[in-house]
Amino acid sequence: MKIILVRHGEAENATPAISDSQRELTDKGVSDIHKIGKFIKNSALAVKQVYYSPYLRTKHTAEILSEELKYGGEMLASDDLAAGKGCSDIISCLVNFSNSDTVLLVGHNPDITYFAARLLGNATVAENLIFQPGSTIAINVAREKFAHGQIIWAISPDNLGI
C-alpha cells in the first residue's frame, strides 16, 4: 500500500489563551499545504482515505489537502495520530486496505518522523528525515508487515515553486 504522511502546516504559537490542540495554521502554513496538495494531486497516487490528528491544525491541513485533491470521501479524525501518540496504532485501521490503496495521514512531529522510519524498517533513518511543517513523504509498504517500505517521494513545500 502507499502511505502518504504529511506534517501539518506551520501553525501559530501556543499562548496561555490558545491551547496546543487549538492552534490555527498561519498564512504561510495554509499556502504551503495548498502547494503540497497540488503536488500530491499531480502525482500518480489516488488517495482512498484521509486520516488526521484531532488537533485543529491537522484538521485544517487535511481539509486543504482534500480540497486540492478533490477528495470526495469522509476525512476521519484519529486519536492514534494525536501529538505524542507515536502514530503506530493507526496500523489497526490500515490493515483493512489493499496493497494497491493509498492512504493519507496528517500528523505531528516527531511522531510522524518515527512512524516513517518504522515503515521504512530502519529506526535510525529518523535522524535523516527532515519533517518541516507541511512536509510530506510517500512510502510504498506491504500491508502484511508495515516495514521495509520504499520512499516514493519526500518533499518540503519550500522546495515547490507551485
C-alpha positions, 0 to 999 in steps of 0.5 A: 500500500502507499502511505502518504504522511504529511506534517501539518502546516506551520501553525501559530504559537501556543499562548496561555489563551490558545491551547496546543490542540487549538492552534490555527495554521498561519498564512504561510502554513495554509499556502504551503499545504495548498502547494503540497496538495497540488503536488500530491494531486499531480502525482500518480497516487489516488488517495482512498482515505484521509486520516488526521490528528484531532488537533485543529491544525491537522484538521485544517491541513487535511481539509486543504489537502482534500480540497486540492485533491478533490477528495470526495470521501469522509476525512476521519479524525484519529486519536492514534495520530494525536501529538505524542501518540507515536502514530503506530496504532493507526496500523489497526485501521490500515490493515483493512486496505489493499496493497494497491490503496493509498492512504493519507495521514496528517500528523505531528512531529516527531511522531510522524518522523518515527512512524516513517522510519518504522515503515521504512524498517530502519529506526535510525533513518529518523535522524535523516528525515527532515519533517518541516511543517507541511512536509510530506513523504510517500512510502510504498509498504506491504500491508502484511508487515508495515516495514521495509517500505520504499520512499516514493517521494519526500518533499518540503513545500519550500522546495515547490515553486507551485 
